[in-house]
Amino acid sequence: MKKHLFSFVVIFLLLGCNSPKNSNEEARQENEILPAVIIETKQEADTVKPSDMYSNALDLPEFQDCTDFGGALISDDYGVHVLQNDKKRITYLLFDELSARNNSGMPLWKLLDTLQLQGTELNIGWTGNVMLNGRIDNELIVLLPDDIDWIDTEIFDTVKQAWRFDRIRKKIIEIPVKGIRCKNDMYGID
């Protein structure tokens, strides 16, 4: 019995002595690992440096000579902007993602992708008006023919080119025009 009691006490002491050491070592390891995980997560979630964010696309050096023709949200976190450079005769379609808000609550955007179209006198069918197979698809924007009737046409059946602002790939992707029509947002305005 004394032998068992002695063995029990020795095992208890050994485990007792090792436990705090292991707990302290585990805590130290957790403290070392935890900041690394936080840093890694932060980098993955926030790949945008403050200098990459903008509240107005015209603030970006490559678009300072442009005119902003407006923008639209395609969801709560993604937007589209149309800029034109009259000197170069180029129209830019910009695909933006909401990155943060400044101290005043103004949205700050990250540029995901840009599409350059030759010319500035283009008829663009905006997101929110483009239908694919009879249903509005907010990710689509189209280039309409040059000779369209903005006054008497309710739906444009002819589309020259179409693009998707793909929120999964975060790219502007050209798509086939089959099944695409565009509502005329100017129709009925006198």
Residue pairs with C-beta under 8 A, 6 or more apart in sequence:
48 99
48 100
48 110
52 99
52 110
52 111
53 99
53 100
53 108
53 109
53 110
54 60
54 108
54 109
54 111
55 102
55 106
55 107
55 108
55 109
56 68
57 63
57 66
57 68
57 81
57 83
57 94
57 96
57 109
57 111
58 64
58 66
58 68
58 83
60 111
63 83
63 85
63 92
65 85
65 87
65 88
66 83
66 84
66 85
66 92
67 83
67 84
67 85
67 86
68 81
68 82
68 83
69 82
69 83
69 84
70 81
70 82
71 79
71 80
71 81
71 82
71 94
71 96
72 79
72 80
72 126
72 127
72 128
73 79
73 80
74 80
74 127
74 128
74 138
74 139
74 165
74 167
75 138
75 167
76 98
77 97
77 98
78 95
78 96
78 97
78 98
78 165
78 167
79 95
79 96
79 97
79 98
79 109
80 93
80 94
80 95
80 96
80 126
80 127
80 141
80 165
81 92
81 93
81 94
81 96
82 91
82 92
82 93
82 94
82 124
83 91
83 92
83 94
84 90
84 91
84 92
84 120
85 92
85 120
86 120
89 118
89 119
89 120
90 116
90 117
90 118
90 119
90 120
91 116
91 117
91 118
91 119
91 120
91 122
91 124
92 114
92 115
92 116
92 117
93 114
93 115
93 117
93 141
93 163
93 172
94 111
94 113
94 114
95 111
95 112
95 113
95 114
95 115
95 165
95 170
95 171
95 172
96 109
96 110
96 111
96 112
97 109
97 110
97 112
97 170
98 107
98 108
98 109
98 110
99 108
99 109
99 110
100 107
100 108
101 107
101 108
102 108
112 170
112 171
113 170
113 171
113 172
114 172
115 163
115 172
117 143
121 146
122 143
123 143
123 144
123 145
123 146
123 148
124 141
124 142
124 143
124 144
125 141
125 142
125 143
125 144
125 156
125 159
125 182
125 183
126 141
126 185
127 138
127 139
127 140
127 141
127 165
128 136
128 138
129 136
129 182
129 183
129 184
129 185
130 136
130 137
130 140
130 141
130 142
130 162
130 180
130 181
130 182
130 183
131 137
131 180
131 181
131 182
131 183
132 140
132 179
132 180
133 179
134 181
136 183
137 164
139 164
139 165
139 166
139 167
140 162
140 163
140 164
140 165
140 175
140 180
141 162
141 163
141 165
142 159
142 160
142 161
142 162
142 163
142 177
142 180
142 182
143 159
143 160
143 161
143 162
144 156
144 158
144 159
144 160
144 182
145 158
145 160
148 156
148 158
150 184
150 186
150 187
151 186
151 187
152 187
153 184
153 187
154 183
154 184
154 187
154 188
155 181
155 182
155 183
155 184
156 181
156 182
156 183
156 184
157 181
159 177
159 180
159 181
159 182
160 177
161 174
161 177
162 174
162 175
162 176
162 177
162 180
163 172
163 173
163 174
163 175
164 172
164 173
164 175
165 172
166 172
166 173
